[in-house]
């Protein structure tokens, strides 16, 4: 069993842009809008709520270890493809794929 396993969600996310032009995202369930702006350093004028999209990351069950969320993806199939093609892991088990 892989230490990090794929995790997927369709929860709403905050999304905003920082001064370097980077997009920062965070599930709305994790923090308030004010906390997101403060913690991420995004420009408040760029913040939006992204809904009805798929998000993916690797997470260690039972631990706090996790990668950053990737997305948004239109479909779960696109999120699975991200895991296979970008992260190089099986989209269900998290096992590393061969080259």
Helices and strands as residue ranges (DSSP letters): E 5-9, E 13-17, E 23-27, H 33-40, G 44-46, E 48-50, E 54-59, E 70-73, H 76-82, I 83-87
